[in-house]
Amino acid sequence: MGEPHARPPNSGLGAADFTGWVPVGRVISVQPGRSRVRVRPHDESFPGLEDLESFAVKEGEGYRKFSVGSTDRAGTAVVLSLVNCPPDDVAALKGKEILVPGGEERPLEEDEYYWQDLIGLRVVDTEGKDLGEIRQIYQTGANDIYEVVNEAGAEILVPAIRSVIKNIDTERRVMTIDAKLLEVAEDED
């Protein structure tokens, strides 16, 4: 059994129109003069970005949909050429997370989770003590890191490795970890 791994659309539309859309990547650079954006997928094996026809980004309380004219691979990123998108709108996309309709993600393997299923999970230790909730996920190469923030705003970084993550229950929205292993690592610093 492997380590647990997260797998962390040009018109304005309300949130209801995007029920079931999922985040698949983040815009890491823009070329406003050419109406192009470079996207780093959350999961490099996501098959749909190269065939993408549209995507959405969150804007305030709603979402905005963009049409894609063509795509190109650029290393681990995908370059999307946008249709009828003014340079100022392209420039504003830098750093935004892109969403696509749900169901287009690749099937999950055992112990794999989509990022959207993990963000917001309550994290407890093996004795049931509430440690906070997952606010962000970082890809490091070797394993993901979950940023857990408690009600006081204190954060802990939890490595997504089998020895630390004891259980993930997406239905109950709870992750159980062995916090003692984190304390040992902190004591060694």
C-alpha positions in Angstrom: 0.0 0.0 0.0 1.5 3.4 -1.0 1.5 6.7 0.7 -1.7 8.7 0.8 -1.6 11.2 -2.1 -3.9 14.1 -2.9 -4.9 14.8 -6.4 -4.5 18.2 -4.9 -13.7 27.8 -17.8 -15.1 34.3 -20.9 -18.4 35.1 -19.0 -19.3 35.8 -15.4 -21.5 33.2 -13.9 -22.8 32.6 -10.4 -21.6 29.8 -8.1 -24.6 27.6 -8.8 -23.5 27.3 -12.4 -20.3 25.7 -11.3 -21.6 23.0 -8.9 -19.4 20.0 -9.4 -16.5 21.8 -11.0 -13.1 20.8 -9.6 -9.7 22.6 -9.3 -7.1 21.0 -11.6 -4.3 23.5 -11.7 -3.0 27.1 -11.1 -2.0 29.8 -13.6 1.7 30.3 -13.0 2.4 32.9 -15.7 0.6 35.0 -18.3 1.3 36.5 -21.7 -1.4 39.2 -22.0 -0.3 40.3 -25.5 -0.8 36.8 -26.8 -3.8 35.9 -24.7 -1.9 32.9 -23.3 -1.6 31.5 -19.8 0.7 28.8 -18.5 -1.0 26.4 -16.1 0.7 24.0 -13.7 -1.6 21.0 -13.1 -2.2 19.8 -9.6 -1.8 16.3 -11.0 0.7 16.1 -13.8 -1.0 13.0 -15.1 -4.4 14.8 -15.5 -5.3 13.9 -19.1 -7.9 16.6 -19.8 -5.8 19.9 -19.8 -4.4 19.3 -23.3 -7.9 18.9 -24.7 -9.5 21.6 -22.7 -12.2 23.7 -24.4 -13.0 26.0 -21.4 -12.2 26.5 -17.8 -13.4 28.7 -14.9 -11.8 30.8 -12.2 -13.3 32.2 -9.0 -14.0 35.9 -9.1 -15.4 37.4 -5.9 -18.6 35.6 -5.1 -19.0 34.1 -8.6 -17.0 32.5 -11.3 -15.8 33.5 -14.8 -15.6 31.1 -17.7 -12.9 31.3 -20.4 -12.8 29.7 -23.8 -9.6 27.9 -24.9 -8.6 28.0 -28.6 -5.5 25.7 -28.4 -3.2 24.1 -25.9 0.5 23.2 -25.9 2.7 21.2 -23.5 5.6 23.1 -21.9 7.5 20.8 -19.6 5.2 20.0 -16.7 2.9 22.9 -17.5 0.2 23.4 -20.2 0.0 26.6 -22.2 -3.6 27.6 -22.9 -4.4 30.1 -25.7 -7.6 32.0 -24.8 -10.3 33.1 -27.3 -11.5 36.7 -27.3 -9.8 37.6 -24.0 -8.6 41.2 -23.5 -5.0 41.6 -22.2 -6.1 43.0 -18.9 -8.3 39.9 -18.3 -5.4 37.6 -19.2 -3.1 39.5 -16.8 -5.6 39.1 -13.9 -5.4 35.3 -14.2 -1.9 35.0 -12.8 -2.0 32.9 -9.6 -5.7 31.9 -10.0 -6.8 28.3 -9.7 -8.6 26.9 -12.7 -11.6 24.6 -12.5 -13.1 22.2 -14.9 -16.4 20.2 -14.9 -16.2 17.3 -12.4 -16.0 13.8 -13.8 -13.2 14.7 -16.2 -10.6 13.8 -13.6 -8.7 10.5 -13.9 -9.9 7.6 -11.8 -8.3 7.4 -8.3 -6.0 4.6 -7.1 -6.2 3.2 -3.6 -5.0 5.9 -1.0 -5.4 8.7 -3.6 -7.6 11.7 -3.0 -8.5 14.8 -5.0 -7.3 18.0 -3.4 -10.9 19.3 -3.2 -11.8 16.3 -1.1 -9.1 17.0 1.5 -9.2 20.8 1.8 -11.4 21.6 4.8 -11.0 18.1 6.5 -10.8 18.2 10.3 -7.6 16.8 11.5 -7.5 14.9 14.8 -4.7 12.9 16.5 -5.0 9.2 17.4 -6.5 10.2 20.8 -9.2 12.3 19.1 -7.8 15.7 19.9 -8.8 18.3 17.3 -5.7 19.8 15.6 -7.5 22.0 13.1 -8.4 21.8 9.4 -6.5 21.3 6.2 -6.3 24.7 4.6 -3.7 24.1 1.8 -1.8 21.3 0.2 1.8 21.7 -1.1 3.4 19.4 -3.7 7.0 18.7 -2.7 7.9 15.9 -5.1 8.5 13.2 -2.5 5.1 13.6 -0.9 2.4 16.2 -0.4 2.4 18.4 2.7 -0.9 19.3 4.4 -1.1 22.8 6.1 -3.4 22.4 9.1 -4.6 25.5 10.9 -6.4 25.5 14.2 -9.0 28.0 15.5 -6.3 30.1 17.1 -4.5 30.4 13.7 -1.6 28.2 14.6 -0.4 26.0 11.8 1.3 22.6 11.6 2.6 21.0 8.5 1.7 17.3 8.1 3.6 15.1 5.7 1.4 12.9 3.6 3.2 9.7 4.6 1.7 6.4 5.8 3.5 6.6 9.2 1.8 9.9 10.0 -1.6 9.6 8.3 -3.5 6.9 10.0 -6.9 7.3 8.4 -8.8 9.5 5.9 -12.5 9.5 6.1 -13.8 11.8 3.3 -17.5 11.0 4.2 -17.1 12.1 7.8 -14.6 14.8 6.7 -11.9 13.7 9.2 -8.2 12.8 8.9 -6.5 11.0 11.8 -2.8 11.5 12.2 -0.1 10.2 14.6 0.8 13.6 16.0 3.5 12.0 18.2 5.7 11.6 15.1 5.4 15.3 14.4 6.4 16.1 18.0 9.5 13.9 17.6 10.5 15.8 14.4 10.0 19.2 16.2 12.1 18.0 19.2 15.0 17.1 16.9 15.2 20.7 15.5 
